[in-house]
Amino acid sequence: MAVLGKIRSKGVILICVIGFALFAFIAEEFFRSCDAASNERRAQVGEVLGDKVNVQDYQKLVDEYTNVIRMTQGRDNLTDEELNQVKDVVWNTFVQNEIIGHEAEKLGLTVTDKELQNVLTAGTNPMLLQTPFVNRQTGRFDANLLKQFLAEYKQAQAANPQMADQYRNIYNFWTFVEKSLRQQLLAQKYQVLLANCMISNPVSAKMAYNDENQESNIQLVSFAYSSINDNKVKISDSDLQAKYDELKARFKQPEETRSIKYVDFQVVPSQADRTALNKTVNDYIKALRDTADPSGIIRKSGSTVAYLGIPQTKAAFPGDIAARLDSMAVGTTSTPVENKIDNTINVIKLISKTQLPDSIQFRSIQVGGATADEAVKRADSIYTALQAGADFEALAKKYGQTGEKTWITSSQYQNAPSIDNDMKAYIQSLNTVGVNETKNIKLTQGNIILQVTDRRAMTNKYVAAVIKKPIEFSKDTYSAAYNKFSQFVSENQTLEAMQKNASKYGFTVRERADIRNSEHYVAGISDTREAMKWLFGAKENEISPLYECGENDHLLVVVLTKINKEGYRSLDDENVKNYVRSEVLRDKKAEMLMAQVNGVKDIAGAKAKGGKVSTVNQVTFAAPVFVQATGMSEPALSGAVAATAKGKFCSHAVKGNGGVYMFQVTDKKMRSVKFDEKTYEQRKRQKLLQYAGNFMQELYLKADVKDNRYMFF
């Protein structure tokens, strides 16, 4: 009882403690759930039709497509620009497939296994022709080759790891092709269904024929809007608002964008940097002139062009270097030449120039042994037997090789980053051994018996040592530029201050409107991902941090001047206001000119009002007439002419894009083109299909697509 009493005496405190503990527990769970939701949002690259797109799922698609490119093009690496293109292609394809799939599901459209098999059997789809399963004799996809591969793939999983990896790469490539084919077939089904909703008829065909072939000759009187000074036109706010309301649909934007002003400064080499580089290059030139083997000098110079020491075609050299080779004498070393396009300084020493085959057919036998002496003896024995008339392929098979003939071209070896002495000797032999001659080549790991069987496409080849050295700024130059830019940013913390003082520092404030979050760079400057992330999280009039970007040669500061929300741009928007003002200005000038010609009944009367008279022939309804006097195409004028009978003067002045017009039809006739009802119906249907081709854009807008990839890539 005493304990109960003690507890009761502390009841209020106890309730508070328990209540606080419960609140803390609930709050902890609440914040934990908020963190989980926040983490989930941070892992989303976008949204399509209300479905979130996870960054890992998207990255898998990017990796899949990148591997396909590497496999089909035989490349190991892609440039940053190419990777950006891959990301865009993957995103756009993903969005389109999601949208089409959503629409197809509502309609009950699917792609069956049988339909896919029919495509494989036909073997003509362009996508199939990019696979390894193309029959060399027919040039078409061969489903049997695919079946054979799939059977071998299962067995290869138990084979050696290297073979398994190769098979796995091909298998992954095939699964990508198969998936893409299904998506392609579904999209085609949907488009065919939509296309069959577009029909034409004999009446519309006849109208189209008349529109194209009924032509008129007219006497035209033009009153250009430019004949009225803009200062004579009064425009009120109510005029602008009324025109804005009329044209409001034109100002709708489907996504949020950003408008900015920014200062971008590119660091360039100073005169001191150039002087130091010239001294270094001149030292290399002296060394090149005095050496027989320039390989060490080229390596030390940091040249972007490797020295292989073998004859190469012009295609192996950069364009500016290749263009100078024929004008140089063998044995000479050029003076330094600056290339402003790639920002390099260039020196060439032409060591030799010879005529050699670009394509060589050969066969070979690799000869090894337990010791080097054994390999040499065995190679000598094979070489002697061949010289005595032995069969090459028979000898090759004796040593476990095919000895079959193979073609090699210059492009297969001359762009290598480096070549060792063994390979150099091998290539030199290929280039110099005569047709049907045999040579015993001693290499580090053994011997090769080489026989050249054919030589084709004799071309000039050059051995040239090239120093192509970028003209770069020094650390001191960059540090000075950074300090100067940093001082400018710290001393100018408002847009007004930046605009006022930029020129004092030698900088320029630039402007860029409507940056979309699907862009990869800010204002076209590479490596500005962090600036993009800042931009789409900043508030209006906020100033960014200083960014070091580009190829480590740009300094950037950004001011967010306007957040353009999704929806209708307001009349306060400068671009919108300027557009609306130009439309109102044109309307008011048209009213003034039409009042000026009110009551005019003929060409002479129109000319008396100040109009310019000209003759325009072959005016049809189907094509807008171009008026020389105003420099504009005028669809409204074509329509008015088509509605006016021969010999008649227009019933009223026509308001056009470049002015107001009056005219008289002097002649009207049909062209001598036979009316083919079926042809014109088909052409009319094709035009309708072109209009319907915008369906994807409409579906995209309705899909409420959100693209937040800038947060990750």
Secondary structure, DSSP 8 states (H G I E B T S, - for coil): -HHHHHHHHTHHHHHHHHHHHHHHHHHHHHHHHHHHHHHHHHTEEEEETTEEEEHHHHHHHHHHHHHHHHHHHT-S---HHHHHHHHHHHHHHHHHHHHHHHHHHHHT----HHHHHHHHHH---TTGGGSS-B-TTT-SB-HHHHHHHHHHHHHHTTS-HHHHHHHHHHHHHHHHHHHHHHHHHHHHHHHHHHHTT----HHHHHHHHHHHHEEEEEEEEEEEGGGS-GGG----HHHHHHHHHHHGGGGEESS-EEEEEEEEEE----HHHHHHHHHHHHHHHHHHHH-S--HHHHHHHT-SS----S-B-GGGS-HHHHHHHTTS-TT-B---EEETTTTEEEEEEEEEEEEEEEEEEEEEEEE--SSHHHHHHHHHHHHHHHHTT--HHHHHHHTT-----EEEEGGGTTT-S---HHHHHHHHHHHHS-TT-EEEEEETTEEEEEEEEEEEEEEEEEEEEEEEEE----HHHHHHHHHHHHHHHHH--SHHHHHHHGGGGT--EEEEEEEETT-SSBTTBSS-HHHHHHHTT--TT-B---EEETTTTEEEEEEEEEEE-SEE--TTSHHHHHHHHHHHHHHHHHHHHHHHTTT--SHHHHHHTT-EEEEEEEE-SSS-EEETTTTEEEHHHHHHHHTS-TT-B-SS-EE-SSEEEEEEEEEEEE-S----HHHHHHHHHHHHHHHHTTHHHHHHHHTT-EE-GGGT-
